[in-house]
Amino acid sequence: MEYTDIRSLIINVIKQDGNKKIPIGIIVKKIHEIDKKIKKDKIFPVIYKMIDDGELVRIFENKVVLGHLNYEMDMSKTYSGILSINSAGDGFIKSIVNDQEVEFYVYRKNLLNALRNDEVEFVKLKKDKNENELEEVAITNILKRSKQSLVVTANLNEKFEFEFIPDDLKFYLKIVLDGEHNFKNGDKLLLKIVDYKNDIAIAKLDKIIGNVNDVGTDVMSILYENGVPMHFSDETIKLSNELKFKITDFDNKYRRDIRDRMIISIDPETSKDLDDAIYVKKLDNGNYFLGVSIADVSSYVQINTSIDEDAILRGTSVYYLNKVIPMLPFNISDHLCSLNQDEEKMCLTCDMEFDKQGNILSYNVFPAIMQNKCRMSYDEVNDFYNKNIKRNGVLEEIYDQLLISKELHEILRTKNITNGYIDFEIKEPKIILDKDGIPIDIQIKKSGIAQKMIEDFMISANQCVTMFANDLEIPFVYRIHDKPEFKKYENFIIESKKLNFKILFDYHTLTPRKVYETLEANKDNENINILRKLMLRLMQKAKYSTQNIGHFGLALQDYTHFTSPIRRYSDLLIHRILWYFVFAKDYYSDEERQVLRNKINDLIDQCNLTEIRQVNSERDINSFKFAEYMSYRIGEEYEGVISAVVSFGIFVELDNTIEGLISIKNLDDDFYTYIPENLTLVGRKNNRVFTIGQKVKIRVISANKMTRKIDFKLIKIC
């Protein structure tokens, strides 16, 4: 009898027994009873081959259960998509099928050595699919490798040979280093991958980042692993250092002089790259005038220069802990473009007039020369608003302007909320480090009137600049935010109803205004913070596009990013578009405009990618430091709230925003079953139910910096 026939009999025998663990000898005996012509010495090799292939899983006492079965490939049609890999090593591919995004499952043995974020070609397997499971596929070709570099730790093994342990725990290929090297045991290395051969990645040493015991090596490794560019080219440094502030004939022709305005800036105390400033006054007719002036980075960063190329490569500045990896060299970001007090600067200004209800009556956008009359911090402005504390030497005129600014802010905030602007008020952590870079405290960042006021003013400027561009019908880049997906909405409804939240919308009536009304209707609910987090999970990710579909979260039809060109390339691109198509249309040729127009889509794609990289980098650093912080607190007890329930356990968030897992294997008072229909864990004997929003007391039992995972043990439900 053929191997495949015996294999089928083995599978049927185990399935008939309910896929319970069954001794190998019993399997052999039952097959022999089915067909006495099949000799036992023919059955055992098939069983062991199936164990090697993962189709059978060996349990203690020489018993087995069904593992993952191999199925024939359907080669009649191929598909393509981007691969993701979970912590178990299995893959998932998102692909467009019949104009809809569909997700497929890839068992780890069918990955064909593909890695996370690779573009792959795949085929479906000839396998029946259950209603609630993903269709299974196998990868047949790797179209494009995403991984060009890799951070590893050099580890000297017992044979005094170096092994390379990747920081990316989902990188499962063997790493072979080509060329000579001079690193030592425990060094963190940045490797450049030069070739892939089957299950081997061949790499060359790019940089020794530092030793694992050196202060800062951990964070730098995360930045390198995420692909954050750390150094500017020599040409960029040279060019940026040669730049100087100078008012030219070009500036006199195209810029307005607004140096007489009482312009002020309000920023964090430690900020060095000040890219926005404001001027507010009340008009004789009772309306409000708001001028938002933004550093004109485009006047120094010219198209097709190495400075511009480096800025495109970075896409954003990356802010982490108390440091920054800037998008632009220091001479530009902190000197030439930063709107420092008492210094003349080039800027782009958006002037706006609002009535007493916050309606926009008029707007204009133009290049200018300005002077910041007073730099203020959020803290001192909040102290003025809350305690009437004033700084010596600051003109009374400025404090009068701050009072008018507060009036306008309150009007705009009321107007925005009425329209459906969503303020989730999510807690944002601030990690406090000692001199050795070790986290010693996790605090919650404070946000007062001053922060919200500047946010509202910048939103207004971004909105008016977009309307200004639309009026002129020029090519433009919008900041868009789509309506939530239906699948996310379904999960949101399940979780929110378990906590008895009043939900004032269904999917068809879901609008920003309804989201706001729902938050207001539940503001006295003790779990309001959970509702805010559920709402945030419901939302799609904002991105850049040339197609204006509006911004759902801000409840605005017209929106862009104009106000932060020192730290975001998208904003710099908006400034450049305005120069080429509006401000100096007679200076630039049609050919130059067409060159810029042709680049816009590629630049948008890069901005979206680099924003994701920036978010991932900051998230990974925070997760690393959270785990490090908790590693010094093993055995300590805390109270928290269940933030998510999944098949493998319960996630609990503490007051300081740190989240850890109570694994289902550590719930040892009962056997718990996951109920996907209502996202709960239920005990078989005691019927105890774990659901989102429950308050619990936990003990920290482990914290791993490298995996960035924190494990809790349940003490009690509060």
C-alpha positions in Angstrom: 0.0 0.0 0.0 1.2 3.5 -0.9 2.4 6.1 1.7 -0.6 8.3 0.9 -3.1 5.5 1.6 -1.6 4.7 5.0 -1.4 8.4 5.8 -5.2 8.7 5.1 -6.0 5.8 7.3 -3.9 7.2 10.2 -5.8 10.6 9.8 -9.2 8.8 9.8 -8.4 6.7 12.8 -7.4 9.8 14.9 -10.4 11.8 13.7 -12.8 8.9 14.5 -11.4 9.0 18.1 -12.3 12.7 18.3 -8.7 13.8 17.8 -7.9 12.9 21.3 -4.3 11.9 22.2 -3.9 8.3 21.1 -1.0 5.9 21.6 1.0 5.1 18.5 0.5 1.4 19.1 -3.3 1.7 19.1 -3.2 3.5 15.8 -1.1 0.7 14.3 -3.4 -1.9 15.8 -6.6 -0.3 14.4 -5.1 0.1 10.9 -4.0 -3.5 11.0 -7.6 -4.5 11.9 -9.0 -2.4 9.0 -6.7 -4.1 6.5 -4.7 -7.1 7.7 -2.5 -6.9 4.5 -0.9 -3.7 5.9 2.1 -4.9 7.9 3.0 -3.0 11.1 6.6 -2.3 9.8 4.9 -0.3 7.0 2.8 1.8 9.3 5.4 3.0 11.8 7.6 4.8 9.2 4.6 6.7 7.9 3.7 7.8 11.5 7.2 9.0 12.2 7.3 10.8 8.8 4.1 12.5 9.7 5.6 13.6 13.1 8.6 15.0 11.3 6.3 16.9 8.9 4.3 18.3 11.7 1.1 16.5 10.6 1.2 14.6 13.9 2.3 16.1 17.2 3.9 13.7 19.7 2.6 14.0 23.3 4.0 12.4 26.4 3.6 8.6 26.9 4.3 8.1 23.1 0.8 9.4 22.2 0.0 11.7 19.2 -2.7 14.1 18.1 -3.3 15.6 14.7 -1.1 18.5 13.9 -1.3 20.6 10.7 -2.2 18.4 7.7 -0.5 18.9 4.3 -2.8 19.6 1.4 -2.4 19.6 -2.4 -1.8 23.0 -4.0 -4.3 24.3 -6.5 -2.0 25.6 -9.2 -4.7 26.8 -11.5 -4.5 30.4 -10.3 -1.8 32.5 -8.5 -2.3 35.5 -6.2 0.1 38.0 -4.6 0.2 40.1 -1.4 2.2 41.2 1.6 3.1 38.7 4.2 2.8 39.2 8.0 4.0 36.6 10.6 2.6 36.0 14.1 4.6 35.1 17.2 3.9 31.4 16.5 5.6 31.6 13.2 2.5 31.3 11.0 1.8 33.7 8.2 -1.0 35.9 7.0 -1.3 37.5 3.6 -3.5 40.4 2.6 -4.4 40.4 -1.1 -6.9 42.1 -3.4 -9.3 39.6 -4.8 -12.3 40.8 -6.9 -11.6 44.4 -5.8 -11.8 43.5 -2.1 -9.1 43.0 0.5 -9.0 39.3 1.6 -6.8 37.8 4.3 -5.3 34.3 3.9 -3.5 31.9 6.3 -0.1 30.3 5.7 1.1 27.5 7.8 4.8 28.0 8.8 6.0 25.1 6.7 4.4 26.7 3.6 6.2 30.0 4.0 9.0 29.1 1.5 11.5 31.0 3.7 9.5 34.3 3.1 9.8 36.9 5.8 7.5 39.5 7.3 6.5 42.3 4.9 7.8 40.4 1.9 5.8 40.6 -1.3 4.9 37.0 -2.2 3.1 34.9 -4.8 0.8 32.2 -3.5 -1.8 29.6 -4.4 -4.8 28.2 -2.6 -4.7 24.7 -1.1 -7.3 22.0 -1.9 -8.9 22.0 1.5 -12.4 22.6 2.8 -12.7 25.8 4.7 -14.8 26.2 7.8 -17.1 29.2 8.0 -15.1 31.3 10.5 -11.6 30.4 9.4 -9.3 32.0 6.8 -8.7 30.2 3.6 -5.3 28.4 3.6 -2.6 29.0 1.0 1.0 28.2 0.3 3.7 30.6 -0.9 5.2 29.6 -4.3 7.5 32.6 -5.0 9.0 35.6 -3.2 8.5 38.6 -5.5 10.3 41.2 -3.4 12.3 41.0 -0.1 11.5 43.8 2.4 14.4 43.1 4.7 17.6 44.9 3.6 19.2 45.2 7.0 19.1 43.4 10.3 20.2 44.1 13.9 21.7 41.2 15.7 23.6 40.3 18.8 27.0 38.6 18.4 27.0 35.6 20.7 30.1 33.4 21.2 28.9 29.8 21.6 30.6 26.8 23.3 32.7 26.1 20.2 34.0 29.7 20.3 32.0 30.4 17.1 29.9 33.5 16.7 26.1 33.0 16.3 24.0 36.0 15.4 20.7 36.4 17.3 18.3 38.8 15.5 16.4 41.4 17.4 13.5 40.7 15.0 12.2 37.6 16.7 10.2 36.7 13.5 13.4 36.5 11.4 13.9 32.7 11.3 16.6 32.3 8.6 20.1 31.3 9.5 22.5 34.3 9.3 25.9 33.8 7.6 28.3 36.8 7.9 30.6 37.5 4.9 34.0 39.2 5.2 36.3 40.0 8.1 35.2 41.6 11.3 36.5 42.9 14.6 33.4 42.8 16.9 33.3 41.1 20.3 30.9 38.9 22.3 27.8 40.8 23.2 28.1 43.5 20.5 25.0 44.7 18.7 25.6 44.7 15.0 23.8 46.3 12.0 24.1 43.9 9.1 23.4 44.5 5.5 21.8 41.5 3.8 23.4 41.0 0.4 21.8 37.7 -0.6 19.2 35.1 0.3 19.8 31.4 -0.5 17.0 29.1 0.6 16.9 29.3 4.4 20.1 31.3 4.7 20.6 35.1 4.8 24.1 36.2 3.7 25.1 39.5 5.3 27.9 42.0 5.6 28.8 44.0 8.7 27.5 47.6 8.2 28.1 49.0 11.7 28.9 48.0 15.3 26.1 49.8 17.2 27.6 49.1 20.6 27.8 46.5 23.3 24.6 45.2 25.0 26.0 46.6 28.3 26.6 50.2 26.9 24.1 52.9 27.8 21.8 53.7 24.9 22.7 50.7 22.7 19.3 49.2 23.4 17.4 52.2 22.0 19.8 52.7 19.1 19.3 49.1 18.1 15.5 49.5 18.0 15.9 52.6 15.8 18.3 50.8 13.4 16.0 47.7 13.3 13.1 49.9 12.2 15.3 51.4 9.5 15.5 54.9 10.8 18.3 56.8 9.0 20.7 58.0 11.7 23.2 60.1 9.8 23.1 62.8 7.1 25.3 62.5 4.1 28.5 64.6 4.0 27.1 66.6 1.1 23.9 67.4 3.2 25.9 68.5 6.2 28.2 70.7 4.0 25.3 72.3 2.1 23.2 72.9 5.2 26.2 74.6 7.0 26.6 77.0 4.1 23.0 78.2 4.3 22.4 81.6 5.8 19.5 83.9 6.5 19.3 86.6 3.9 16.5 88.8 2.6 16.9 88.8 -1.2 15.2 90.6 -4.1 13.2 87.4 -4.5 11.9 87.8 -0.9 11.1 91.4 -1.3 9.1 90.7 -4.4 7.1 87.7 -3.1 6.9 88.1 0.7 4.8 90.3 2.9 6.5 92.0 5.8 4.7 91.1 9.0 7.5 91.9 11.4 5.3 94.5 13.1 2.9 91.9 14.3 3.0 90.9 18.0 3.7 87.2 17.1 4.3 84.7 19.9 5.2 81.0 20.0 4.0 78.5 22.6 5.8 75.2 22.8 7.2 72.6 25.2 9.9 74.0 27.5 12.6 71.9 25.9 11.7 72.3 22.2 14.5 73.6 19.9 12.8 73.3 16.6 10.0 75.9 16.7 8.0 75.7 13.5 4.7 77.5 14.4 3.7 80.9 15.9 0.5 82.8 16.4 -0.9 86.3 16.3 -4.5 86.8 17.7 -6.5 89.9 18.0 -10.2 91.0 18.3 -11.4 93.1 15.5 -13.5 96.2 15.8 -16.6 94.3 14.5 -16.3 91.8 17.3 -14.8 89.0 15.2 -11.6 87.3 15.8 -8.4 87.4 13.7 -6.0 84.5 13.9 -2.7 84.5 12.0 -0.7 81.2 12.1 2.9 81.6 10.8 4.9 78.5 9.9 8.6 78.2 9.3 9.3 78.3 5.5 11.5 75.3 5.3 11.1 75.1 1.5 13.1 78.3 1.1 16.2 76.4 2.4 15.4 72.9 1.3 15.4 73.0 -2.5 14.2 70.3 -4.8 16.8 67.9 -6.2 19.4 68.6 -3.5 21.0 66.2 -1.1 19.3 68.0 1.8 15.9 67.3 0.1 16.9 63.7 -0.7 17.9 63.0 2.9 14.6 64.6 4.1 12.6 62.4 1.8 14.5 59.3 3.1 13.6 60.3 6.7 10.1 61.5 6.1 9.6 62.6 9.7 11.6 63.4 12.8 11.5 60.6 15.3 11.0 61.7 18.9 11.7 59.1 21.6 12.2 59.4 25.3 14.0 62.8 25.7 15.7 62.8 22.3 15.1 63.3 18.6 16.4 62.0 15.3 15.7 65.1 13.2 14.5 65.1 9.6 16.7 68.1 8.8 20.3 69.0 9.9 20.7 71.1 13.0 21.6 74.3 11.2 18.2 74.2 9.4 15.9 72.7 12.1 17.2 74.5 15.2 18.7 77.7 13.7 17.6 78.9 10.3 14.0 77.7 10.3 13.2 77.6 14.1 11.1 80.6 14.9 13.3 81.7 17.8 12.5 84.8 19.8 13.7 88.2 18.4 15.0 86.6 15.2 13.7 87.5 11.7 12.5 84.4 9.9 11.0 83.3 6.5 7.5 81.9 7.0 4.3 81.0 5.3 1.3 82.6 7.0 -2.4 81.7 7.1 -4.6 84.6 8.1 -8.2 83.7 9.2 -11.2 85.6 10.5 -13.9 83.9 12.7 -17.2 85.2 13.9 -18.3 84.8 17.5 -19.7 81.3 16.7 -16.4 80.1 15.3 -17.5 80.2 11.7 -14.7 80.9 9.2 -15.5 84.1 7.4 -12.3 84.6 5.4 -8.8 83.2 4.9 -5.6 83.9 3.0 -2.3 82.2 2.7 1.0 84.0 1.8 4.8 84.0 2.2 6.1 86.5 4.7 9.0 87.7 6.8 8.2 87.6 10.5 9.7 88.1 13.9 8.8 86.1 17.0 8.3 88.7 19.8 8.0 86.3 22.7 8.7 82.6 23.1 6.5 81.0 25.8 6.2 77.5 27.1 3.0 75.5 27.6 3.6 75.4 31.3 3.9 79.2 31.8 0.8 79.9 29.6 -1.2 77.3 31.6 0.1 78.9 34.8 -1.1 82.3 33.5 -4.5 80.9 32.7 -5.0 78.9 35.9 -3.1 81.1 38.5 -2.6 84.4 36.7 1.2 84.0 37.1 3.1 86.3 34.8 6.8 86.2 33.8 8.9 89.3 34.4 9.8 91.2 31.3 6.8 90.0 29.2 4.7 92.8 27.8 1.2 93.2 29.1 0.1 93.4 25.5 1.1 89.7 25.1 -1.0 88.6 28.1 -3.9 90.6 26.7 -3.4 88.6 23.5 -3.3 85.3 25.5 -6.7 86.2 27.0 -8.2 86.8 23.5 -6.5 83.6 22.3 -8.2 81.6 25.1 -11.6 83.2 24.1 -11.1 82.1 20.5 -9.9 78.7 21.5 -13.1 78.1 23.6 -15.3 79.2 20.6 -13.4 77.0 18.2 -13.4 74.0 20.5 -17.2 74.3 21.0 -17.7 74.7 17.3 -15.5 71.6 16.5 -17.2 69.5 19.1 -20.7 70.5 17.8 -19.5 69.3 14.4 -18.4 66.0 15.8 -14.7 66.5 16.5 -13.5 63.5 18.5 -11.2 64.1 21.5 -10.4 60.6 22.9 -8.4 62.0 25.8 -6.2 58.9 25.8 -3.5 58.9 28.4 0.0 59.3 27.0 3.0 57.9 29.0 6.2 59.8 29.8 9.1 57.5 30.6 11.6 58.9 33.2 15.2 57.6 32.9 18.1 57.8 35.3 21.6 58.7 34.1 22.2 55.2 32.9 19.1 55.1 30.7 17.2 52.9 33.1 13.5 53.7 33.5 12.7 54.7 37.0 9.2 56.1 36.6 6.3 56.1 34.2 4.2 59.3 34.3 1.2 60.5 32.4 1.8 63.6 30.1 -0.2 66.6 31.1 -2.3 68.5 28.6 -3.7 71.9 29.6 -5.5 74.8 28.0 -2.4 76.0 26.2 -1.8 72.6 24.5 -5.4 72.3 23.4 -5.5 75.9 22.2 -2.5 75.6 19.9 -3.9 72.3 18.6 -7.2 74.0 17.7 -5.3 76.9 16.0 -3.2 74.5 14.0 -6.3 72.5 12.9 -7.9 75.7 11.7 -4.8 76.7 9.7 -4.6 73.2 8.1 -8.3 73.4 7.2 -8.1 76.9 5.7 -4.9 76.1 3.7 -6.8 73.2 2.2 -9.8 75.3 1.3 -7.4 77.9 -0.1 -5.8 75.3 -2.4 -9.2 73.9 -3.4 -10.3 77.4 -4.4 -7.4 77.6 -6.8 -7.8 74.0 -8.0 -4.1 73.2 -7.7 -2.6 69.7 -7.2 -2.6 69.0 -3.5 -1.9 66.5 -0.7 -4.7 65.9 1.8 -4.6 64.3 5.2 -7.5 61.9 5.1 -9.2 59.7 7.6 -11.8 57.2 6.4 -14.9 55.9 8.2 -14.3 52.8 10.4 -14.4 49.3 8.7 -17.5 47.2 9.3 -15.6 44.3 10.9 -14.1 46.7 13.5 -17.5 48.1 14.1 -18.9 44.6 14.9 -16.2 43.9 17.4 -16.7 47.4 18.9 -20.4 46.7 19.4 -19.7 43.3 21.1 -17.3 44.8 23.6 -19.2 48.0 24.3 -22.5 46.2 25.0 -20.8 44.0 27.6 -20.1 47.1 29.6 -23.6 48.5 29.2 -22.4 51.5 27.2 -25.1 53.5 25.5 -24.3 53.4 21.8 -26.2 56.0 19.8 -25.4 54.7 16.3 -25.4 51.7 14.0 -22.9 51.3 11.2 -25.1 53.2 8.7 -25.6 56.2 11.0 -22.0 56.2 12.2 -20.8 59.8 12.0 -18.2 61.9 14.0 -21.1 63.7 15.7 -22.7 60.4 16.8 -19.3 59.3 18.2 -19.1 62.5 20.2 -22.7 62.1 21.4 -22.0 58.5 22.5 -19.0 59.6 24.5 -21.0 62.4 26.1 -23.9 59.9 26.9 -21.4 57.7 28.8 -19.2 60.4 30.5 -20.4 59.3 34.0 -19.8 55.6 33.3 -16.9 54.3 35.5 -15.5 52.6 32.4 -15.5 55.7 30.2 -11.7 55.3 29.6 -12.4 51.8 28.3 -15.0 53.2 25.9 -12.4 55.8 24.6 -9.9 53.1 23.9 -12.6 51.0 22.1 -13.5 54.0 20.0 -9.8 54.5 19.2 -9.4 50.9 18.1 -12.5 51.4 15.9 -10.9 54.2 14.0 -8.9 53.7 10.8 -5.5 55.1 10.4 -5.1 58.6 8.9 -2.9 58.9 5.8 -1.9 61.2 3.0 -3.6 61.1 -0.4 -4.3 63.2 -3.5 -8.0 62.1 -3.2 -9.9 64.2 -0.7 -12.4 62.0 1.2 -12.3 64.1 4.3 -11.1 63.6 7.8 -13.6 61.5 9.9 -11.9 62.0 13.3 -11.8 65.8 13.0 -15.2 65.9 11.3 -13.7 68.1 8.5 -14.1 67.7 4.8 -11.0 69.7 4.0 -7.7 69.0 5.9 -4.0 68.8 5.3 -0.7 68.9 7.2 0.8 72.4 6.8 2.0 73.4 10.2 5.1 71.2 11.0 7.5 71.3 8.0 10.6 71.0 10.2 9.6 67.6 11.4 7.3 66.3 8.6 8.1 66.1 4.9 4.4 66.1 4.0 4.1 69.7 5.3 7.3 70.7 3.5 5.7 69.3 0.3 2.6 71.4 0.8 4.8 74.5 1.2 6.6 73.7 -2.1 3.4 73.1 -4.0 2.1 76.5 -2.8 5.3 78.2 -4.0 5.3 76.5 -7.4 1.6 76.9 -8.2 0.5 80.0 -6.3 3.0 82.3 -4.6 5.7 82.5 -7.3 3.8 81.1 -10.3 5.6 83.5 -12.7 9.0 82.5 -11.2 8.7 78.7 -11.8 8.3 77.3 -15.3 5.5 74.9 -16.5 8.2 72.3 -16.9 9.3 72.7 -13.2 5.7 72.5 -12.1 5.2 69.3 -14.1 8.3 67.7 -12.6 6.9 68.4 -9.1 3.4 67.2 -10.1 4.9 63.9 -11.4 6.7 63.3 -8.0 3.7 63.9 -5.7 2.3 60.4 -5.6 5.7 58.8 -4.9 6.4 61.3 -2.2 3.0 60.6 -0.6 3.7 56.9 -0.6 7.1 57.7 1.1 5.4 60.0 3.7 2.9 57.3 4.6 5.7 54.6 4.9 8.0 56.8 7.0 5.1 57.8 9.3 4.4 54.1 10.0 8.2 53.7 10.7 8.2 56.6 13.1 5.1 55.3 14.9 6.6 51.8 15.1 9.9 53.0 16.4 8.4 55.1 19.2 6.0 52.3 20.1 8.8 49.7 20.2 11.1 51.9 22.3 8.2 52.5 24.8 7.4 48.7 24.9 11.1 47.9 25.5 11.3 50.5 28.3 8.0 49.3 29.8 9.3 45.7 30.0 12.6 46.9 31.4 10.8 49.0 34.0 8.6 46.0 35.1 11.6 43.7 35.2 12.7 45.5 38.3 9.3 45.0 39.8 8.8 41.2 39.7 6.6 40.1 42.5 5.0 43.6 43.0 1.2 43.8 42.9 -1.0 46.4 41.0 -4.6 47.0 40.2 -5.6 47.4 36.6 -8.4 47.0 34.0 -8.9 44.2 31.5 -8.2 45.9 28.2 -8.7 42.9 25.9 -9.7 39.2 26.0 -8.2 36.8 23.4 -8.0 33.1 23.0 -4.7 32.8 24.8 -5.4 35.0 27.8 -6.3 38.4 29.2 -4.5 41.7 28.7 -4.6 44.1 31.7 -3.7 47.8 31.5 -2.3 49.5 34.6 -2.9 53.1 35.6 0.5 54.0 34.1 -0.6 52.6 30.7 1.7 49.6 30.9 -0.1 46.5 29.6 0.7 42.9 30.4 -0.8 39.4 29.7 -2.4 37.0 32.1 -1.8 33.8 30.0 -4.7 31.3 30.0 -2.2 28.7 31.2 -1.7 30.8 34.4 -5.5 30.8 35.1 -5.1 27.6 37.1 -8.3 27.6 39.1 -10.3 26.2 36.2 -10.2 25.3 32.5 -11.2 28.4 30.5 -12.8 28.4 27.1 -12.6 31.4 24.7 -16.0 32.5 23.4 -15.3 34.4 20.2 -18.9 35.5 19.7 -18.7 37.8 22.8 -14.9 38.0 23.3 -14.9 36.4 26.7 -13.1 33.6 28.6 -15.5 31.3 30.6 -14.6 28.7 33.2 -16.0 25.3 32.7 -16.5 24.4 36.3 -17.0 27.7 38.1 -18.6 29.6 35.2 -16.3 32.6 36.0 -16.3 35.1 33.1 -13.5 37.4 32.1 -14.5 40.3 29.9 -13.1 43.7 29.0 -13.5 46.5 31.6 -13.3 44.3 34.7 -11.0 45.6 37.4 -8.4 43.1 38.6 -5.5 42.9 40.9 -2.4 41.3 39.4 1.2 40.3 40.4 4.1 40.8 38.0 5.7 37.4 37.3 8.0 38.1 34.3 9.1 40.9 32.0 11.4 40.4 28.9 13.0 43.4 27.3 13.9 41.5 24.1 10.4 40.2 23.4 8.9 43.3 25.0 6.4 41.1 26.8 5.2 41.4 30.4 3.4 38.6 32.2 1.0 39.0 35.1 -0.6 36.5 37.5 -4.2 37.1 38.5 -4.7 37.7 42.2 -8.4 38.6 42.3 -11.2 40.3 40.5 -11.8 43.6 42.3 
